[in-house]
Amino acid sequence: MIGSGFGGSVTAHRLTEKGYRVAVMEMGRRWRAEDFPRTNWLIWRWFWRPRLALRGFFNMEFFRHVVILHGCAVGGGSITYANTLVVPPDLVWQNGSWAGLADWKTEMPAHFQTAMRMLGVIENRVMGPADHLLKRAAEAAGLGHTFYRTKVAAFQAPEGEEPGKTYPDPYFGGEGPDRTTCVGCGGCMMGCRFNAKNTLDKNYLYLAEKHGARVFAETRVVDVAPLSGKADGSDGYEVRTEKSTAWLAKHPQRFTCKGVVFAASALGSMDLLFRLKQNGSLPELSDQLGNRVRTNAESLIGVRIPGSREDLSKGVAIGSVLAAKLGVNPSLTICAVTERAMSYIPSAGETGWDDAAGIDAVAI
């Protein structure tokens, strides 16, 4: 597995369940709640630029018409995303390059339900000053009826209970880690310092590791090549890695495996695949690589409230919205689509991957 974000963690968990030996290569570091910075002014603990001795978990890539914000850590983007999750409307499945590949509207609801259960999705109960301000603004604009609380992947206290209380695993019947209820600090995108955000290292990836998967943190994949010179990979693959945070001693390693899943986000996977195609390691990769790439079409706009004495950062990152018809939420949709893909994979020792119906139409 290359990458430990939403696609990689779901895949690692489901393959481990099915009896496969799974190794997860993750370029970023492993983080604990107590390791996260209080502020992004501590740039060396926030930003990921290891060649500049910045070994955080957040990164930005600048292109001509778009800036890509993404995570780089064990747990991928879940460490730094806003943990607001949306099931896309049916219209989404009728458009795009995926339209017609499957009966999405029939198949996907069950997989979304599974992903939401695994991620612990609830309606937000922690309303901060900015949420109350947004509600007042909606009512003043005659849009009060469109205001609603978001669905978030966070462990929150029941109404009326003080936050910050630690409980034994509330999600997986004792199989998962202890959790602490959200205190509404507003630091969701800075890494949750209070063990409340349902990041992948507390659900999918946690369970994968508990049941045998191995995660190699601070490990960059530099080459993937078929064994025995067989371009179709029928004899398996050789994967070569190096330490991502090292300047001189790169600690090269070599792994062999039957199959490789590229799940290093669209950006990371394409970068690696282009390199492998160009250097001849995987020369038969399609020339369509890099086409039909989409962003999640977000515009980030700052709003100032002059004279406000309230700390508008409190609450959760995105606790409420108004007049919004939200489309595809990448995080939840990746989980659900990957759940679908894994449902086609046979258990270890049964029929081969090539015999798994529909697997040729699935990409993570």
N, C-alpha and C positions, 0 to 999 in steps of 0.2 A: 504494500500500500504506500503510495507516494502522497503524503499529505494527511493531516489528522483533523481537518475541518469537518464540515457537515457530511459531505460525501464519503470521506475516508473513514470517519468514526462509525457511521451507520454500517458501512461495508465491513469494517473490522469486527464489529459486534455480531453481525448476522453470519459472517463466515466462520467465526469462532464457534458460534452456536451450532453450526453444521459440521463441526469437526475438523476444519482446516487449521493448519499451522499458519499463523498470520504475523507478519512483521510490518510495523508502521514506521516509515521514515519521515521525520518531521524536522524541518530546517530550524524552527524556532526553539525557544527554551521552554522548560516546564515551570509553571508558576503556581504558587500557593497564595491563599487569600492574604496572608501577612506580608507577601513579597511585593504587592502592587504599590505603586507610588500614590501619594495623596494628591499630587498635582502634576500636570504635564510640564511644569517648569523643571521637574527632575527629568530632563530630556533623555539622559542616558539610561533611565529605567522605563521610559515610555516608547521612544522611537527605535525602530529596527534599522540600523545601518552598521553592521558589525565591523566593517573595515574602518569605521570612524570611532570604534569602541562604544557604539550605541547599541545596547543589547536588550532593547525593550520588546514590545509585542505589537506595536502599531506601525504601519508603513503607508507611504503615499507614493504613487507612481504617476508621473505627469506626461500626458500625451497632448497632441495638438488641440483636440476639442473636448477633452475630458480629463478629470483627475480621479484616479482610482484609490480609494481608501480600503485598506485590508489589514487583516491580522496576520501575525506570524508567531505562533506559539503552539505548544501542545494543546489541542482543542481548537486550533485555527481561528477563524473569525469570530467564533462564539465568545472568545475572551474579551473582545472589544466592541462587539455589535450592540445595538440598542435593545436587544431582546424583545422586540415587538414583532409579533407573528401574525400573518394574515393569510387566510385561505383564498386563493384567487377565484374570481367569478368564472362561470362556465365559458364566457366569451373568450377567455385566454386560450382555451384548448382548441378553439376553432380557427386560430390564426397562427402564423409562424411556420417554421420548417417542420415542427412536430405534428402539425395538423394532419390527421388521417393515418398516422402511424399506429394508432390504437384507439379503442373506444374509451378515451380518457375520462369522459364525464361519468361513465359507469364504473371504471376501475379505480379512479383516484380517491374518491371519498374515504374508502376504508384505509388507504395508506396515509392519508392526511390525519385521520383519527389516531392511527398508531403513532405517527410522529409527534402529534400533540400530547399524547399520553406520555411518551418517552421524555419529552422536553418539559413536561409539567406546566402546560399552558393554562392560564386562568385569565379571567377578566381582572384588570388592574384594580386593586383596592387602596393603593397608596396615592392619594391625590395631593399634589404639592401646590404651592402658591401659583405657579405658572398654569396649572390645570384650572384652578378656580378663576384666574384672570382670563384664560381662553374661553371659559364658559360665559363669563360676563360679556366678553367681546362678541361672542356668538349671539347672545340674546340682544345686545345693542344693535346688531346688524340684522336682526330678524331671522337668524339662523339657529336659534337655540334648539330647535327640533333635530338638527343634524349633529349636535354634539354627542359624543359617546366615548366611553372608556375603552382603551385598547386591550388587546389580548397580549399578555406578556409571559415570558418564561422565567418566572421568579417565584421563590418560596415566600409567600406573604402570610402574615398573621391573620386569623379570623377577625372580623369586625369586633372592635371593643377590647381586643387583647393588645398589650404592650408589645412593640416590635423588639427584635434583637434576642429572642429566646431560641435556644438550641434544642433540636429534637433529634431522636434517632431517625434513620432513613424514612421519609414519609412517602416514598414513591414506589419502591421495588421490594416491599415485604422484608426489609432488613438486609437486602443484598447490596444496597447502595450506601454512600457515606452519610454521616450525620450532617444536618443542615440547620442554618440559623435564619430566622425570619427577617425580611427586608426592613431596614431602618429608614429608607427613603433618603439616602445621602445624595442621590443624583449622580453618583459616579459610575453608572453602568458601563460607560464606554472607556473608563479608565481602569477597568478590571475591578471586579467586586471584592472589596476588602472585608466583607462581612459574611461571606459564604452563603449568600442568598440567591444569586443569579444562577440559573440552571445551565451552566456551560457544559460543553460536551465531555469534559473530564470528570463530570459528576453524574453522567448517565450513560450514553452510548459507549464512549471510550473507556470509562471506568469499568463497566461490565465486561467489555472486551478484554481488558487487561486482567481482570479478576479471573477470567476463564481461559487465560493462556496466551493472549496476544502480547507481543513484545513491542514496546514503543522505543524507538531510537531517536531521542531528542538531539537537537543541535547537529543534525545530520543532513547534508545536502546530497541529493542524487546527481551525479555528474555523467553517468552513462548507463544505458540499458541496451543490451544487445542479445540476439537469439543465440542459444547454445548450439554447438555443432554446425554453425553456419547455416542453419535452416531458417530462412527468412520468415516462415509462417509461425515460428515459435513452438512448433510441435514437440521439441525436446526441452522446452523451457527457456529461461532467460538468465543472463548474468547481469546483476545490478552492482554498479560501483558507486561508492559514496566517499565523502570527505567531511571533516568537521567544519560546520558552517561558521563557528565563532573563532576559529583559529587563524592567526596571521601567517605563521610559518609552518609549524608542525600540523599538517592537514589530517593525519591519522587515517589514511585511505583504508577502506574495507571493501571486501567483495562478498556478495551474496548470490546464491542461485535459487531459483524458484520456478514453479510450474506456470504461474501467471502473474501479471503485474496490473494493478489498477492505478491509473493516473487520476488523482483527486486533489491536486494542489491548487485548487480554484481554477477558473477559466484562464486567468492571467498566468499563474505559475505553470499550469499544465501545458499551455500553448508555448510558452517560452522554452520549456524543456523539450517538447516534441519537435519544435522547429530546429533546435540544436541537434537532436538525434537524427532528424531527416537530413540535415545539411552535412553532418559529419560522417554519414554513411552507416550509422549504427542501426537505424530503422529506415532504410531507403524506400520501402514500399508504403510508407504513410501516404495517405491521400493528398493530392494537390489541393483539395478543398479545405485543408487545415487552415484556420484563421478566418475563413469566410463565415458570414451570418453570426457574427459576435454581437451580443447586445449588452448594454448596461442595464441597471435597474432604474434608470431615468430619474434620478433624484437631483433636485436643486437645493443647496443648503443656503438659507437666507437668515442673516442675523437680524434680530429685532431688539431695539433699545427701549427701555421704559424710563425716561428721565425723571429723576426725583424719587424713584421707587425705593422704599426702605425694606422691602421683602427680599429674601434670598431666593431668586427665581430658579436657582439650580436644584433646589430640593424636590424630592419626589422620585420618580423613575425617569429614565431618559426620554421616553415618549409615552406619557401616561394617558393622553387623550387626544382626540382629533375632532375636526368639524368639517362638514361639507366635503368629505373626501370619499371618492370611490377608488379605493386602493386596488392596484392590479396584482402583479406577481411579487410575492415576498420571497427573495432568493433563498434565504436560510431554510424556511419551512418547506418550500417547494423542492429544494434539493434533497432534504430528508425524505420527503414522501416519494419522490421519483426513485430515489435509491432503495427505499423499502420495496418498491415495486420490482426493481431490477433484481434485488436479492431473493425475492420470492420465486424467481425462475431458476436460481442456482440449486443444483442437487446437493445433497449432503455428501461429505467426503466418502469416497469409496463407491458411490453410486455412479450413474451414467455421467459421461464427461460433460464439461462446460459447453462443448460444441452442440450437444444434444438438448441443451436447455432452451425450450421454445421461447422465441422472442428475444433472446439475449443479444442478437446481432442488431437489434433496433434500439438498444439502450446505451446511453452515454451518461456518465456521472460528471 
